[in-house]
Amino acid sequence: MTLRTRLRDLYEGEGEAGDRFRYGLLAFDLLTVAYLVAASFLLRGAHTVAIDIAIGLVFLADLLARLWIARRPAHELFSLWTLADVLVIVSLLFPLWGEGLAFLRVIRLFRVFHSPQTLDQLRDDIPGFRRNEQALLAGANLLIFLFAMTALVYQTQSGVNDKIANYVDALYFTVTTLSTTGFGDVTLVGTGGKLLSVAIMIVGISLFLRLVQVVLRPQKAHFPCPTCGLRRHDHDAVHCKACGTILNIPDDGAD
C-alpha cells in the first residue's frame, strides 16, 4: 500500500483507523480553540510563539496531505476552506498580527465537523445522532459562529478597547449582542467595531432562529432518495413521498 493510499484511507476510509484519525483531527481542533481561550489570559512570549508555530506546522501537514490525496487538487486548493487554512497557517508561522487570525482557527471546526466522512462516522457511532442530526448541526453551527465571532472581537479590540481585556470579555459581549440583550456596559470602538456588532446580530439571530426552527418542526431523516434525490423523509417512511421509490432508511432502533 502506497503512502498516498494510506493517507486516503485515514482521511476518507471507513475502517477503524480512519475513524480514530478523524476523531483525532477533530479533538486537535477543539484543543486549539481551548488554547485560544487560555492564551488570551497569558502574556505573549517565546513560549506562546513556539506553541503557535507547532500548531501551524500541524495545520500545514494536514493541508499538504489533503491536497496530495485530493482527486481534484486545483479545486481543493482554491476552495474557501483551503484559503482560510492557508491564512491561518501563514499567520501562525509568521505572526505579524496578534494571535494570528485566531477566529479562522475556529472556522476550521466547521469544515472538519461538516465533512461527509465525519458526519457518517457520527451517525454510526453516536446513538440518536441520525434522528436529531438537523438540530445538532444547527446547534453546532451556532456555537462555531459564537466562538469565531468572539475570537474576531478579541482580535480586533484587544489593545484598543479597555473593556475587552481577555477572551471572556469578548465572549460576554458577543453573547449579549447575539441575544439582543445589549446591556451596554461593553461596546466595540470604531466604525469597524460597530459594523462587526451589526454582523453578529444579523447572522447570529439567523442561526439562532434556524436552531429553533429545526427543534420545533417535525423531525425528518436525512436520506437521499436513489431515484429523485429528495433528501428529507419521515423516519418511518417506506416510500419516497415525491416519486414513490421504496426506501431503506437506516434506523438506530429508538422508539
ChimeraX attribute file (.defattr): number of C-alpha atoms within 10 A of each C-alpha:
attribute: neighborCount
match mode: 1-to-1
recipient: residues
	/A:1	5
	/A:2	7
	/A:3	9
	/A:4	14
	/A:5	12
	/A:6	14
	/A:7	17
	/A:8	17
	/A:9	17
	/A:10	18
	/A:11	21
	/A:12	18
	/A:13	16
	/A:14	13
	/A:15	10
	/A:16	9
	/A:17	13
	/A:18	21
	/A:19	21
	/A:20	12
	/A:21	16
	/A:22	21
	/A:23	17
	/A:24	12
	/A:25	18
	/A:26	17
	/A:27	13
	/A:28	16
	/A:29	20
	/A:30	16
	/A:31	12
	/A:32	17
	/A:33	22
	/A:34	12
	/A:35	13
	/A:36	19
	/A:37	19
	/A:38	13
	/A:39	15
	/A:40	18
	/A:41	12
	/A:42	10
	/A:43	9
	/A:44	12
	/A:45	8
	/A:46	9
	/A:47	10
	/A:48	14
	/A:49	16
	/A:50	13
	/A:51	14
	/A:52	22
	/A:53	19
	/A:54	14
	/A:55	18
	/A:56	22
	/A:57	16
	/A:58	13
	/A:59	22
	/A:60	18
	/A:61	11
	/A:62	15
	/A:63	17
	/A:64	12
	/A:65	15
	/A:66	19
	/A:67	17
	/A:68	15
	/A:69	18
	/A:70	15
	/A:71	10
	/A:72	10
	/A:73	13
	/A:74	10
	/A:75	12
	/A:76	17
	/A:77	17
	/A:78	11
	/A:79	12
	/A:80	12
	/A:81	17
	/A:82	18
	/A:83	13
	/A:84	16
	/A:85	21
	/A:86	18
	/A:87	15
	/A:88	24
	/A:89	25
	/A:90	17
	/A:91	20
	/A:92	26
	/A:93	18
	/A:94	14
	/A:95	16
	/A:96	11
	/A:97	12
	/A:98	15
	/A:99	20
	/A:100	21
	/A:101	22
	/A:102	23
	/A:103	23
	/A:104	20
	/A:105	24
	/A:106	26
	/A:107	21
	/A:108	22
	/A:109	22
	/A:110	16
	/A:111	15
	/A:112	18
	/A:113	19
	/A:114	14
	/A:115	14
	/A:116	12
	/A:117	18
	/A:118	20
	/A:119	17
	/A:120	14
	/A:121	16
	/A:122	18
	/A:123	18
	/A:124	14
	/A:125	12
	/A:126	10
	/A:127	14
	/A:128	15
	/A:129	17
	/A:130	23
	/A:131	19
	/A:132	17
	/A:133	19
	/A:134	20
	/A:135	19
	/A:136	16
	/A:137	18
	/A:138	20
	/A:139	19
	/A:140	18
	/A:141	21
	/A:142	21
	/A:143	16
	/A:144	18
	/A:145	20
	/A:146	20
	/A:147	22
	/A:148	23
	/A:149	26
	/A:150	25
	/A:151	29
	/A:152	21
	/A:153	24
	/A:154	27
	/A:155	22
	/A:156	19
	/A:157	22
	/A:158	19
	/A:159	13
	/A:160	12
	/A:161	15
	/A:162	12
	/A:163	17
	/A:164	23
	/A:165	16
	/A:166	21
	/A:167	23
	/A:168	17
	/A:169	16
	/A:170	25
	/A:171	21
	/A:172	14
	/A:173	26
	/A:174	28
	/A:175	19
	/A:176	15
	/A:177	23
	/A:178	24
	/A:179	14
	/A:180	14
	/A:181	10
	/A:182	14
	/A:183	10
	/A:184	10
	/A:185	7
	/A:186	18
	/A:187	19
	/A:188	22
	/A:189	14
	/A:190	12
	/A:191	9
	/A:192	12
	/A:193	15
	/A:194	13
	/A:195	12
	/A:196	17
	/A:197	19
	/A:198	14
	/A:199	15
	/A:200	23
	/A:201	19
	/A:202	14
	/A:203	14
	/A:204	24
	/A:205	17
	/A:206	14
	/A:207	21
	/A:208	17
	/A:209	14
	/A:210	17
	/A:211	20
	/A:212	14
	/A:213	14
	/A:214	19
	/A:215	16
	/A:216	9
	/A:217	8
	/A:218	8
	/A:219	17
	/A:220	19
	/A:221	20
	/A:222	19
	/A:223	18
	/A:224	15
	/A:225	22
	/A:226	12
	/A:227	13
	/A:228	12
	/A:229	12
	/A:230	15
	/A:231	13
	/A:232	15
	/A:233	21
	/A:234	16
	/A:235	16
	/A:236	13
	/A:237	14
	/A:238	14
	/A:239	16
	/A:240	22
	/A:241	14
	/A:242	12
	/A:243	12
	/A:244	12
	/A:245	14
	/A:246	14
	/A:247	17
	/A:248	13
	/A:249	17
	/A:250	15
	/A:251	14
	/A:252	13
	/A:253	7
	/A:254	7
	/A:255	4
